[in-house]
Amino acid sequence: MAKIPKKRKAVEAKVDHDKLYPINEAMSLVKEVNTANFDASVDLHVRLGVDPRKADQAIRGTVTLPHGTGKTKRVVVFCTPDKEQEAKDAGADEVGLDELITKISGGWTDFDVAIATPTVMAKVGRVARILGPRGLMPNPKTGTVTMDIASAVKDVKGGKVAFRVDKYGIIHSSVGRVSFDSQKLAENALELLHTLQKMKPSSAKGTYMKSITVASTMSPGIKVDPKDIR
């Protein structure tokens, strides 16, 4: 059995794993117990009472965090030449179509979000097998298939994040970095949680938000009281 380092033991001792913490207290604690020597991501993990196999319960969407994610996202835009300047002016990192598709076909995926106009989606489909598994495929449900390229790029750069439920019924999403103050982390988390509440499917029975856990890249999980966010 692997030996637990003293530093990890000391951190674990600060977290009561049987307690449901108020959101503000949880965010203060996650900063305190972070052990990374870099500006780690703070992530929220929300287990929902849904069946992702049912189309109407496969929760998926976007939310704009009021304080951003603390990470500068690299954005690529698939579009025709007439939309390229619009994308560049909005801050897109890579813009194009055929050459961009060829580059991705060769294995390049050094970006965080892909945006496309509806008119080029047939061509983008050629790299769906590469983009899909990585969660990078443009999708109308997340606002990444649109003719309003400028707004889409600015939204992503400004803190808009996409989320989707996994096969276990859990939503995983970053809500900031440990360098954020706890109030900003709490406000970002609440924005996501309130968005999820509004998306509750009418067909979902029983408890909708079953559990909420917050953790940094290198910290123990801290349970959040779902009642605190209502």
Secondary structure, DSSP 8 states (H G I E B T S, - for coil): -----HHHHHHHHT--TT--B-HHHHHHHHHHS---SS--EEEEEEEES--TTSGGG--EEEEE-TT--SS---EEEE--HHHHHHHHHHT-SEEESHHHHHHHHTT----SEEEE-GGGHHHHGGGHHHHGGGT-S--GGGT-B-S-HHHHHHHHHTTEEEEE--TTSEEEEEEEETTS-HHHHHHHHHHHHHHHHHT--TT--S-SEEEEEEEETTS--EEE-GGGG-
